[in-house]
Amino acid sequence: MSSAVLDTADTLVIGGGPAGLAAALALCRQNHNVIVLDSGDYRNKYATEMHMVSTWDHRPPREFLAASRAELSKRYPDQCKLVEAEVTAIERLSGTAQGLSIFEARDETGNKWRGRKIVLATGVRDLLPFIDGFEDCWGTGVVHCLLCHGHEQRGAASVGILALDSFAEASTVLRVARSCKQFASSIRIYTNGNKRVATQLRAVAAQVSNCDVEDAVIERLEMVKMSGGGEEDGLHVVLEGAEEGIAPGHVHTFAMYHAGTEQASSLVEDMGIELDENGEIKLGAFQETSQPGLFAAGDCSSLHKYVSIASATGFMAGAGAAQQLQAEGMQKM
């Protein structure tokens, strides 16, 4: 196993999604050198299109990332290096809150990189219910955001709302049900056997036309063909004890579920970075974490997890790291 220090830079960016690439761009624009260490594992890996980003609406997210990487490589070849690597450990080799720091990042093979600042853009992991088939349908038949997925499904005959876990609060379900009516004629709310929640949500359903509540236990979710075409374009909610075959009243164009999240990388905990009450990284000015010289951007530090917001926080983190480097009188490492 190699233990060589392969390269050094003013700043190491951990994560090559929208936030990490934006942070790298900001640092390049300030003439600092930066190494982006990217595992290639992204939260939206199941999405075939991205939305809510002007000029990139309804285009594949991987094309967006590829264009961002190409731009960095072409315009800033002397400032930016892109490396495929999964960082498994970060160590502060020297420095305190009052002095200069040197960080060392290591990947799974033992290779090392060093930098004076770190930007964490490591994202979050969705926490999905333990229902058979749920993960297979996630991002296709089950979606998390109507801003991201609703418009393409307008005119749907029926949608489902999976009122499970933290997504079962009455005011939240009412808001989501009203939004779903923008795209569908009818709505069915599922509580997966929770009779108490079902009773509360029937009052919600009464406020939305063509909306009802199903309190039976969900056995599994599966994708089925709705339109008669070749693709599986409908979600079938199979209830416990149901007869074999597809139950028409439980087939929807899509279902809504807003998943809770957790930090995708153990680096956050390993570095002793403070989190807020929502489990996101707690930030100071310019996206700096509770650990001096260590910044965070994107989903790992933001309650609102959209590509445009990730990019904006990445720019802020890159600018913050650049300001600290310049204040310390270290333009290049």
C-alpha positions as CSV (number, residue, x, y, z in Angstrom):
1,M,0.0,0.0,0.0
2,S,1.4,3.4,-1.0
3,S,1.8,6.1,1.6
4,A,3.3,8.7,-0.7
5,V,2.2,12.4,-0.6
6,L,1.2,12.7,-4.2
7,D,0.6,16.5,-4.3
8,T,0.1,19.6,-2.4
9,A,-2.2,22.6,-2.9
10,D,-3.5,25.7,-1.2
11,T,-6.8,24.0,-0.8
12,L,-8.1,20.5,-1.0
13,V,-11.8,20.1,-2.0
14,I,-13.3,16.8,-0.9
15,G,-16.2,16.0,-3.2
16,G,-16.7,16.8,-6.9
17,G,-20.4,17.5,-7.1
18,P,-21.9,20.9,-7.8
19,A,-20.7,22.4,-4.5
20,G,-17.1,21.1,-4.7
21,L,-16.7,22.2,-8.4
22,A,-18.0,25.6,-7.6
23,A,-15.6,25.9,-4.6
24,A,-12.8,25.0,-6.9
25,L,-13.8,27.6,-9.5
26,A,-13.9,30.3,-6.9
27,L,-10.4,29.4,-5.7
28,C,-9.1,29.3,-9.3
29,R,-10.5,32.7,-9.9
30,Q,-8.4,34.0,-7.0
31,N,-5.3,32.4,-8.5
32,H,-5.0,29.7,-5.8
33,N,-4.2,26.1,-6.7
34,V,-6.7,23.5,-5.7
35,I,-7.0,19.7,-5.8
36,V,-10.5,18.3,-6.1
37,L,-10.7,14.7,-4.7
38,D,-13.9,13.1,-6.0
39,S,-15.3,9.7,-5.2
40,G,-17.8,9.8,-8.1
41,D,-20.7,8.8,-5.8
42,Y,-23.5,11.4,-5.9
43,R,-26.9,11.7,-4.1
44,N,-28.8,12.3,-7.4
45,K,-27.2,9.3,-9.1
46,Y,-30.7,7.9,-9.9
47,A,-31.9,11.1,-11.6
48,T,-31.9,11.2,-15.4
49,E,-32.6,14.9,-15.5
50,M,-31.9,17.9,-13.2
51,H,-34.1,20.9,-12.8
52,M,-34.2,24.4,-11.1
53,V,-30.8,25.4,-12.7
54,S,-31.2,28.0,-15.4
55,T,-29.9,26.9,-18.9
56,W,-29.5,23.3,-17.5
57,D,-33.2,22.5,-16.9
58,H,-34.2,19.0,-17.8
59,R,-30.7,17.9,-18.7
60,P,-28.7,15.0,-17.2
61,P,-26.8,15.9,-14.0
62,R,-23.8,14.0,-15.1
63,E,-23.5,16.2,-18.2
64,F,-23.6,19.2,-15.9
65,L,-20.7,17.8,-13.9
66,A,-18.8,16.8,-16.9
67,A,-19.1,20.3,-18.4
68,S,-18.0,21.9,-15.1
69,R,-15.0,19.6,-14.9
70,A,-14.1,20.3,-18.5
71,E,-14.3,24.1,-17.9
72,L,-12.0,23.9,-14.9
73,S,-9.5,21.8,-16.9
74,K,-9.5,24.0,-19.9
75,R,-9.5,27.4,-18.4
76,Y,-7.6,26.8,-15.2
77,P,-5.0,24.1,-16.0
78,D,-2.3,25.7,-13.8
79,Q,-4.7,26.1,-10.8
80,C,-6.9,23.1,-10.7
81,K,-6.2,19.3,-10.6
82,L,-9.1,16.8,-10.6
83,V,-8.5,13.5,-9.0
84,E,-10.7,10.4,-8.7
85,A,-10.3,9.3,-5.1
86,E,-12.4,8.5,-2.1
87,V,-10.9,10.3,0.9
88,T,-11.2,8.2,4.0
89,A,-9.3,10.3,6.5
90,I,-8.2,13.9,7.1
91,E,-5.6,14.9,9.6
92,R,-4.5,18.4,10.8
93,L,-0.7,18.1,10.8
94,S,0.1,21.4,12.3
95,G,-1.5,24.7,13.2
96,T,-4.0,26.2,15.5
97,A,-6.8,28.7,15.4
98,Q,-4.1,31.4,15.7
99,G,-1.6,30.0,13.2
100,L,-1.1,28.4,9.8
101,S,-2.5,24.9,9.3
102,I,-1.5,22.0,7.1
103,F,-4.1,19.3,6.4
104,E,-3.4,15.9,5.0
105,A,-6.1,13.8,3.2
106,R,-5.7,10.1,2.6
107,D,-7.7,7.9,0.3
108,E,-8.6,4.2,0.6
109,T,-5.3,3.1,-0.9
110,G,-3.1,5.2,1.4
111,N,-2.3,7.9,-1.1
112,K,-2.0,11.4,0.5
113,W,-2.5,15.0,-0.5
114,R,-1.8,18.1,1.6
115,G,-3.3,21.5,1.7
116,R,-3.6,24.6,3.9
117,K,-7.4,24.6,3.7
118,I,-10.1,22.0,3.3
119,V,-13.5,22.4,1.7
120,L,-15.8,19.5,2.5
121,A,-18.5,19.0,-0.2
122,T,-19.2,15.4,0.8
123,G,-23.0,15.5,0.6
124,V,-25.6,13.5,2.5
125,R,-27.2,10.1,2.4
126,D,-31.0,9.6,2.1
127,L,-32.6,7.6,4.9
128,L,-35.2,5.4,3.3
129,P,-38.0,3.3,5.0
130,F,-37.5,-0.4,5.3
131,I,-40.2,-1.3,2.8
132,D,-39.5,-4.0,0.2
133,G,-38.8,-2.4,-3.2
134,F,-38.6,1.2,-1.8
135,E,-35.0,1.7,-2.8
136,D,-35.5,0.3,-6.3
137,C,-38.3,2.8,-6.9
138,W,-36.5,5.8,-5.3
139,G,-35.9,8.5,-7.8
140,T,-38.2,7.0,-10.4
141,G,-41.6,6.0,-9.0
142,V,-41.0,7.6,-5.6
143,V,-39.8,11.2,-5.7
144,H,-38.7,13.6,-3.0
145,C,-39.5,17.1,-4.5
146,L,-42.2,18.4,-6.8
147,L,-40.0,21.3,-7.9
148,C,-37.6,18.8,-9.2
149,H,-40.0,16.2,-10.6
150,G,-43.6,17.5,-10.7
151,H,-43.8,19.4,-14.0
152,E,-43.0,16.4,-16.2
153,Q,-45.9,14.5,-14.6
154,R,-48.6,17.1,-14.9
155,G,-52.0,15.7,-15.9
156,A,-51.4,12.5,-13.9
157,A,-54.6,10.6,-13.0
158,S,-53.3,9.8,-9.5
159,V,-50.4,10.3,-7.2
160,G,-49.6,8.8,-3.8
161,I,-48.2,10.4,-0.7
162,L,-46.2,8.1,1.6
163,A,-46.9,9.7,5.0
164,L,-44.2,7.8,6.9
165,D,-41.8,8.6,9.7
166,S,-41.0,12.4,9.8
167,F,-43.0,12.9,6.6
168,A,-46.3,12.2,8.4
169,E,-46.8,15.5,10.2
170,A,-50.2,16.9,9.3
171,S,-49.2,20.4,8.2
172,T,-46.5,19.0,5.9
173,V,-48.8,16.4,4.3
174,L,-51.4,19.2,3.7
175,R,-48.9,21.4,2.0
176,V,-47.6,18.5,-0.2
177,A,-51.2,17.4,-1.0
178,R,-52.1,20.9,-2.2
179,S,-48.9,20.9,-4.4
180,C,-49.8,17.5,-5.8
181,K,-53.1,18.8,-7.0
182,Q,-51.2,21.0,-9.4
183,F,-50.2,17.8,-11.2
184,A,-52.8,15.1,-10.5
185,S,-56.6,14.6,-10.4
186,S,-56.6,12.4,-7.3
187,I,-54.4,11.7,-4.3
188,R,-54.1,8.8,-2.0
189,I,-52.2,9.1,1.3
190,Y,-50.6,6.0,2.8
191,T,-49.7,5.6,6.5
192,N,-48.3,2.1,6.4
193,G,-50.5,0.7,9.2
194,N,-50.3,3.7,11.5
195,K,-54.0,4.2,12.5
196,R,-53.3,7.2,14.7
197,V,-51.6,9.1,11.9
198,A,-54.4,8.0,9.5
199,T,-57.0,9.6,11.7
200,Q,-55.1,12.9,11.8
201,L,-54.6,12.9,8.1
202,R,-58.2,12.2,7.2
203,A,-58.8,15.8,8.4
204,V,-56.1,16.9,6.0
205,A,-57.6,14.9,3.1
206,A,-61.0,16.6,3.7
207,Q,-59.4,19.9,2.8
208,V,-58.2,18.7,-0.6
209,S,-60.5,17.5,-3.4
210,N,-60.3,13.8,-4.5
211,C,-57.9,12.9,-1.6
212,D,-58.2,9.9,0.7
213,V,-56.2,8.0,3.3
214,E,-55.2,4.3,3.2
215,D,-54.1,2.9,6.6
216,A,-53.2,-0.6,5.6
217,V,-49.6,-1.9,6.0
218,I,-47.5,-1.6,2.8
219,E,-46.0,-4.9,1.8
220,R,-43.9,-3.7,-1.1
221,L,-43.5,-1.1,-3.8
222,E,-43.0,-2.0,-7.5
223,M,-42.8,-0.3,-10.8
224,V,-45.5,-1.4,-13.4
225,K,-46.6,-0.4,-16.9
226,M,-49.4,2.1,-16.9
227,S,-49.5,3.5,-20.4
228,G,-49.2,0.3,-22.4
229,G,-45.8,1.1,-23.6
230,G,-42.5,-0.7,-23.1
231,E,-41.4,1.1,-20.0
232,E,-42.5,0.6,-16.4
233,D,-44.0,4.1,-15.8
234,G,-46.2,3.6,-12.8
235,L,-45.8,2.9,-9.1
236,H,-47.8,0.0,-7.6
237,V,-48.3,0.2,-3.8
238,V,-48.9,-3.4,-2.8
239,L,-50.8,-3.7,0.5
240,E,-50.4,-6.5,3.0
241,G,-53.0,-9.2,2.4
242,A,-54.0,-7.9,-1.0
243,E,-55.0,-10.3,-3.7
244,E,-52.4,-11.2,-6.4
245,G,-52.3,-8.8,-9.4
246,I,-52.3,-5.1,-9.8
247,A,-54.8,-3.2,-7.7
248,P,-55.9,-0.2,-9.9
249,G,-56.7,2.1,-7.0
250,H,-53.1,1.7,-5.7
251,V,-51.3,2.4,-9.0
252,H,-50.0,6.0,-9.3
253,T,-47.9,8.0,-11.8
254,F,-45.6,8.7,-8.9
255,A,-45.6,8.9,-5.1
256,M,-44.1,11.6,-2.9
257,Y,-41.8,11.0,0.0
258,H,-39.3,13.4,1.6
259,A,-36.5,11.4,3.1
260,G,-34.5,12.3,6.1
261,T,-30.7,12.5,5.6
262,E,-27.5,11.8,7.4
263,Q,-23.9,12.9,6.6
264,A,-22.6,10.8,3.8
265,S,-19.0,10.9,4.9
266,S,-17.5,9.9,8.3
267,L,-15.0,12.7,7.8
268,V,-17.4,15.1,9.4
269,E,-17.5,13.2,12.7
270,D,-13.9,12.2,12.6
271,M,-12.8,15.9,12.4
272,G,-15.1,16.8,15.3
273,I,-17.1,19.2,13.2
274,E,-20.2,20.6,15.0
275,L,-23.6,19.9,13.5
276,D,-26.8,21.9,13.9
277,E,-30.2,20.6,15.2
278,N,-31.0,19.3,11.7
279,G,-27.8,17.3,11.3
280,E,-26.3,19.7,8.9
281,I,-22.8,21.1,9.4
282,K,-22.9,24.3,11.5
283,L,-21.4,27.2,9.7
284,G,-19.8,30.5,10.5
285,A,-18.9,33.3,8.0
286,F,-18.1,32.2,4.5
287,Q,-19.1,28.5,5.2
288,E,-16.3,27.9,7.8
289,T,-17.0,25.0,10.1
290,S,-16.3,24.8,13.8
291,Q,-12.8,23.6,12.9
292,P,-10.6,26.5,11.8
293,G,-9.5,26.3,8.2
294,L,-12.0,23.7,7.3
295,F,-15.0,24.8,5.2
296,A,-18.2,23.0,4.1
297,A,-20.6,23.5,1.1
298,G,-23.5,21.8,-0.5
299,D,-26.0,19.3,0.9
300,C,-23.8,18.4,3.9
301,S,-24.2,22.0,5.2
302,S,-27.6,23.2,3.8
303,L,-31.1,22.4,4.9
304,H,-32.3,23.1,1.3
305,K,-30.7,20.6,-1.0
306,Y,-30.8,21.8,-4.5
307,V,-28.1,22.0,-7.2
308,S,-28.3,25.8,-7.4
309,I,-28.0,26.2,-3.7
310,A,-25.1,23.7,-3.6
311,S,-23.3,25.8,-6.2
312,A,-23.9,29.0,-4.4
313,T,-22.5,27.7,-1.1
314,G,-19.6,26.2,-2.9
315,F,-18.7,29.6,-4.3
316,M,-18.9,31.1,-0.8
317,A,-16.7,28.3,0.7
318,G,-14.1,28.8,-2.0
319,A,-14.1,32.6,-1.4
320,G,-13.8,32.1,2.3
321,A,-10.8,29.7,1.9
322,A,-9.2,32.2,-0.5
323,Q,-9.6,35.1,2.0
324,Q,-8.0,33.1,4.8
325,L,-5.1,32.1,2.6
326,Q,-4.5,35.7,1.6
327,A,-4.8,37.0,5.1
328,E,-2.1,34.5,6.1
329,G,0.1,35.7,3.4
330,M,0.3,32.4,1.6
331,Q,-0.7,32.6,-2.0
332,K,0.6,29.2,-3.0
333,M,1.7,26.2,-1.0
